[in-house]
Every structure is written in structure tokens, then in C-alpha cells.
Amino acid sequence: ESMSAFLEFPVKNREDWEQFKVTHLDPHHPDRLKGPWREQGREWMTKGTPIRLGAYPNAGIFGPFRWLMGDEEGLIALISMPELAHDIMNHLATLYLTVFEQVVAEIRVDEIHLWEDMCYRNGPLISPKMWKAFLGPGYERIKAFADAHDIPIVSVDTDGNPVRIARPMIDAGVNLLFPMEVAAGCDVSVWRREHPELALMGGIDKRALAKGAGVIDAELVRIRPALETGRYIPALDHLVPDDVSWDNYSHYARALKASIG
């Protein structure tokens, strides 16, 4: 895996946004719901398979905003072009909910997922105040939709350390957070204790898998307190690194299975 490299971003001003919105983000485009999703959804319902709406990188408020305007450019726009930033984020929420409305009319849904990647090692890329001002309204709309359609889970995927925006996210309806990156200081046992209403997934240091069975076993012992609380799905805190051997990964898989068995 490698990081995406952007030559330029498609939205630099209001004119760019209006054109992009019409060309690519029409909620009512006739091709928006093409494909065999109805058949697949009915099959999953028959099997009792959990069904999620939203996935990387197709749903989120801040994540897609970054990819439309750029990291630095988008953050500057929160100050220099706040009306445009609000419009982009509001339209993204409208797009999702317009599509979701058509899906839930035919398919049982168990989770709405938002991909954001809005944090780094030392904290969020956006302040708690700006999170509430810019992202909060969209999240509240999504949570209201989830409640109206008996969808119990609203989840967020963000790397880094989201501790400073945890409370605004919870207040806006988020009840599952991952991947809880250890290198960014996230300890799932601490999070479960301090935010008992928030379910977690991840929290196992991916770097441990390259260091051998002893380190892997110690890592699984470390997350044991969170495992014992419930509302926690143990998993790696990101993708498996390239330097992890098959033997080490096999040991991890067996040890994790035994620890939750």
C-alpha cells in the first residue's frame, strides 16, 4: 500500500464547486443506484449478514471535503470561504441521505459508516469548535435518519488520535469508532473507561506483528481490559505492514482467536 499523491484538487472556488456538484454529485442521477445491490442485499438479509451503508472513501463529511479541496486548502477555506465549506459538507450529507433513503426502503440496514481520516498523531486536523460548526449539522442529520430507520450503529473511521473531538462526535450520534491507532496514543482500555457509551474496534498495534510471537502475545494481554468490558471488537489499528511474516500473522490470528474464544 502507498499513500495517494494528488497533483491538484478539483475544487478551488465556488465556480469549481458548482460545476463539480452538477457533474459528479447529483443525488438523483439515474446511474446513482445501478448494480445488483437489491439482490445482494436480499441475499445478505436471508443469511442474517450485517449490512453497512457507506465505506472508504465514499461516505464521510470531512474526508471527502479534504479530497475535493485539499488538506491545507480545505482547512484554510473554513476561515476564508466558510459558506463554500458549509455548502460542500451539507451537500455531501444530502447526497448520502438521498441514496440511503432509497436503499432502506428495500433493504434492512444495520450500520451507517463515515470515513473521515480527520486526525493525525497529535490530535484532530480540525478543532472541536470547527468540528461542531462544520461537521456537526451533517452528523446530526445522519443520526436522525438512522434513528428514523432503526439503524443502531453510526460508525466513524479516522486514523490518528481523535480524543479532542470524541465528545462532539458522541453528542452528534457516533457510537462506534475505529481503528484506534496505538502509535497515536490511543489505548482502547482507557477509551472504554472514559467513554463507556462508545463502542470501539481496532486498537491492536500493527507494528507488534513484525516483532515475533512474544511481542504479539504481550500486545493481546495489553488490550485484555478493553475486551472484558464488551462493546469492543479487537482488530489491528490499520492494515498489515509489509514487514509482517506469514508465520507471525498466523500466530497473531490463532492467539487472537484463542483470546476471544
C-alpha positions in Angstrom: 0.0 0.0 0.0 1.1 3.6 -0.6 -0.3 7.0 0.2 -2.3 8.8 -2.5 -0.5 11.5 -4.4 -2.6 14.4 -5.6 -1.4 16.6 -8.5 -4.2 19.1 -7.8 -7.6 19.2 -6.2 -10.8 19.8 -8.2 -12.4 22.5 -6.1 -10.6 25.8 -5.6 -13.5 28.2 -5.5 -17.3 28.5 -5.8 -17.3 28.1 -9.6 -15.4 24.9 -9.4 -17.7 23.5 -6.8 -20.9 24.3 -8.6 -19.6 22.6 -11.7 -18.3 19.6 -9.8 -21.5 19.2 -7.9 -23.6 19.1 -11.1 -21.2 16.8 -12.9 -20.4 14.3 -10.2 -22.5 14.7 -7.1 -26.1 14.8 -8.3 -28.1 12.7 -5.7 -30.8 12.0 -8.3 -28.6 10.9 -11.2 -30.2 7.9 -12.9 -27.0 5.8 -12.6 -26.6 6.5 -8.9 -28.1 3.2 -7.8 -27.1 1.0 -10.7 -25.9 -2.5 -10.0 -27.2 -5.7 -8.3 -27.4 -4.2 -4.8 -31.0 -5.2 -4.3 -30.3 -8.9 -5.0 -27.1 -8.8 -2.9 -28.9 -7.1 0.0 -31.8 -9.6 0.0 -29.3 -12.5 0.0 -27.5 -10.9 3.0 -30.8 -10.4 4.8 -31.7 -14.0 4.2 -28.3 -15.1 5.7 -28.5 -12.7 8.6 -25.4 -10.9 7.4 -24.9 -7.4 8.9 -25.4 -4.7 6.2 -23.5 -1.4 6.2 -24.1 1.8 4.2 -21.0 3.8 3.5 -17.4 2.8 3.2 -14.0 4.2 2.4 -13.7 6.6 0.6 -17.4 7.0 -0.5 -19.0 8.4 2.6 -18.0 11.0 5.1 -18.1 14.7 5.6 -14.5 15.9 6.3 -12.7 13.1 4.4 -14.3 13.8 1.0 -14.1 17.5 1.7 -10.3 17.1 2.0 -10.2 15.3 -1.3 -12.2 17.9 -3.0 -10.3 21.0 -1.7 -7.0 19.6 -0.3 -5.8 19.3 3.2 -4.3 22.7 3.8 -6.5 24.4 1.2 -9.6 22.9 2.8 -8.6 23.9 6.3 -7.9 27.5 5.1 -11.3 27.6 3.4 -13.0 27.0 6.7 -11.9 30.6 7.5 -11.6 32.2 4.1 -14.6 30.6 2.4 -16.8 29.3 5.2 -20.0 29.5 3.2 -18.5 27.3 0.5 -17.2 24.8 3.1 -20.6 24.6 4.7 -22.3 24.1 1.3 -19.9 21.3 0.3 -20.4 19.4 3.6 -24.1 19.9 3.6 -24.4 18.7 0.0 -22.4 15.6 0.9 -24.8 14.7 3.7 -27.7 15.3 1.4 -26.2 13.1 -1.3 -25.8 10.2 1.2 -29.2 10.5 2.7 -30.9 10.7 -0.6 -29.3 7.5 -1.7 -29.7 5.8 1.7 -33.4 6.6 1.7 -33.9 4.6 -1.4 -31.8 1.7 -0.1 -33.6 1.4 3.3 -36.9 1.2 1.5 -35.9 -2.2 0.3 -33.0 -3.5 2.4 -32.5 -3.8 6.2 -29.5 -1.8 7.3 -27.5 -2.3 10.4 -24.8 0.4 10.2 -24.1 3.8 8.6 -20.3 4.3 8.2 -18.5 7.5 7.8 -14.9 7.5 6.5 -13.1 10.7 7.7 -9.4 10.3 8.4 -9.5 13.6 10.2 -6.8 13.1 12.8 -3.0 12.6 12.9 -0.6 11.5 15.6 -1.1 14.5 17.9 -4.8 15.1 17.5 -7.5 16.2 15.1 -6.9 18.2 11.9 -9.9 20.3 12.7 -10.6 21.9 16.1 -13.5 20.8 18.3 -15.2 24.1 17.8 -15.0 23.9 14.0 -16.0 20.2 14.1 -19.2 21.2 15.7 -19.8 24.1 13.4 -19.0 22.4 10.1 -19.4 18.6 10.6 -21.9 18.6 13.4 -25.0 19.5 11.4 -24.4 16.7 8.8 -23.7 14.2 11.5 -26.9 15.1 13.3 -28.9 14.7 10.1 -27.4 11.3 9.5 -28.1 10.2 13.1 -31.7 11.4 12.8 -32.0 9.3 9.7 -30.5 6.3 11.5 -33.0 6.7 14.3 -35.9 7.0 12.0 -35.0 3.8 10.2 -33.9 1.7 13.3 -30.3 1.7 12.2 -28.4 1.1 15.5 -24.8 1.9 14.6 -23.2 5.1 13.3 -19.5 4.5 12.9 -16.5 6.6 12.1 -13.1 5.6 10.7 -10.3 8.0 11.5 -6.6 7.4 11.9 -4.6 9.3 14.4 -5.8 10.5 17.9 -9.4 11.8 18.0 -9.6 12.3 21.7 -10.2 16.1 21.4 -13.3 15.6 19.2 -14.6 12.4 20.8 -17.3 14.3 22.8 -18.6 16.3 19.8 -18.8 13.1 17.8 -20.6 11.2 20.5 -23.0 14.1 21.1 -23.8 14.1 17.3 -24.6 10.4 17.3 -21.4 8.4 16.7 -21.4 5.2 18.7 -18.6 3.2 17.1 -15.1 4.4 16.4 -12.0 2.8 14.8 -9.2 2.0 14.2 -7.8 3.4 17.5 -4.2 3.8 16.3 -1.7 2.9 19.0 1.2 4.9 17.5 -1.0 8.0 18.0 -1.5 7.3 21.7 -4.9 5.5 21.6 -5.3 2.9 24.3 -8.6 1.1 23.9 -8.8 0.2 27.6 -8.5 3.9 28.6 -11.1 4.9 25.9 -13.6 2.2 27.1 -13.2 3.5 30.6 -13.6 7.2 29.7 -16.2 6.8 27.0 -18.3 3.8 28.1 -21.1 4.7 25.7 -18.8 4.4 22.7 -18.0 1.1 21.1 -14.5 0.6 19.6 -12.8 -1.5 17.0 -9.1 -1.9 16.4 -6.6 -0.9 19.0 -4.0 -3.7 18.4 -0.6 -2.3 17.5 0.0 -3.4 13.9 3.8 -2.9 14.5 3.8 -5.7 17.0 3.2 -8.3 14.3 6.7 -7.9 12.9 8.4 -8.5 16.2 7.6 -12.1 16.9 5.3 -14.2 19.0 6.3 -12.9 22.4 5.5 -9.3 21.4 2.3 -10.3 19.8 1.1 -12.2 22.9 2.0 -9.2 25.1 0.0 -6.9 22.9 -3.0 -9.1 23.2 -2.6 -9.1 27.0 -2.4 -5.3 26.9 -5.8 -4.9 25.3 -7.5 -7.5 27.5 -9.1 -5.0 29.9 -11.0 -3.5 26.9 -12.0 -6.9 25.7 -13.5 -7.7 29.1 -15.7 -4.6 29.0 -17.7 -5.6 25.9 -18.5 -3.1 23.2 -15.0 -3.7 21.7 -14.0 -5.6 18.6 -10.3 -6.4 18.8 -8.5 -5.8 15.5 -5.4 -4.3 14.1 -5.2 -0.5 14.2 -4.6 -0.3 10.5 -3.6 -2.5 7.5 -1.0 -5.2 8.0 2.5 -3.8 7.4 4.7 -5.2 4.6 7.4 -6.5 7.1 5.0 -8.9 8.8 5.8 -12.5 8.0 3.2 -15.2 7.3 4.3 -17.1 10.4 3.9 -14.1 12.6 0.5 -13.2 11.2 -0.7 -16.8 11.6 0.4 -16.7 15.2 -1.5 -13.5 15.7 -4.6 -14.9 14.2 -4.5 -18.0 16.3 -3.7 -16.1 19.5 -6.4 -13.6 18.9 -9.0 -16.3 18.3 -7.9 -18.0 21.5 -8.1 -14.8 23.5 -11.7 -14.1 22.5 -12.8 -17.8 22.4 
